[in-house]
Amino acid sequence: MDGNKRTGYAAMRILLRKDRKDIQATEEEKYEFVIKIAERKSEFDDIKGWIEKKLIEWAGR
């Protein structure tokens, strides 16, 4: 995964954490998620659904 893809994923997690949420997924699931988006194989509803499915409460600081 190159820098732009990592940055996009990290930005999403930062925004989620501001609302005390996070993503619970394996490294492989995260990789596939980002690659599908980069290859334009995911539509908005697909992305939204994946995030909703993987969303958890964040117990961090």
C-alpha positions in Angstrom: 0.0 0.0 0.0 1.6 3.3 -1.0 1.6 6.5 1.0 -1.6 8.0 -0.4 -3.6 5.0 0.4 -2.1 4.8 3.9 -2.7 8.5 4.4 -6.4 8.2 3.4 -7.0 5.2 5.7 -5.2 7.0 8.6 -7.3 10.1 8.0 -10.5 8.1 8.2 -9.4 6.6 11.5 -8.4 10.0 12.9 -11.9 11.3 12.1 -13.6 8.2 13.6 -11.5 8.5 16.8 -12.7 12.1 17.3 -16.1 10.5 17.7 -14.7 7.7 19.9 -15.0 5.1 17.2 -12.5 2.9 15.4 -12.3 0.1 12.8 -11.9 -3.5 13.9 -10.5 -5.5 11.0 -7.5 -7.7 10.2 -4.5 -6.3 8.2 -5.7 -8.3 5.2 -9.3 -6.8 5.4 -7.9 -3.3 5.7 -5.6 -3.9 2.7 -8.4 -5.3 0.6 -10.7 -2.4 1.6 -8.2 0.3 0.5 -7.1 -1.5 -2.7 -10.7 -1.9 -3.9 -11.2 1.8 -3.4 -8.0 2.6 -5.2 -9.0 0.4 -8.1 -12.4 1.9 -8.3 -14.1 -1.4 -7.5 -16.0 0.0 -4.6 -19.0 2.4 -4.7 -19.9 4.8 -1.9 -22.5 2.5 -0.5 -19.9 -0.4 -0.4 -17.5 1.8 1.5 -20.1 3.0 3.9 -21.3 -0.5 4.5 -17.8 -1.9 5.2 -17.1 0.9 7.7 -20.5 0.4 9.4 -19.8 -3.3 9.7 -16.3 -2.9 11.1 -17.1 0.1 13.4 -16.5 -0.3 17.1 -16.4 2.0 20.2 -12.9 3.2 20.8 -11.7 2.9 24.4 -8.6 5.0 23.8 -7.7 8.3 25.4 
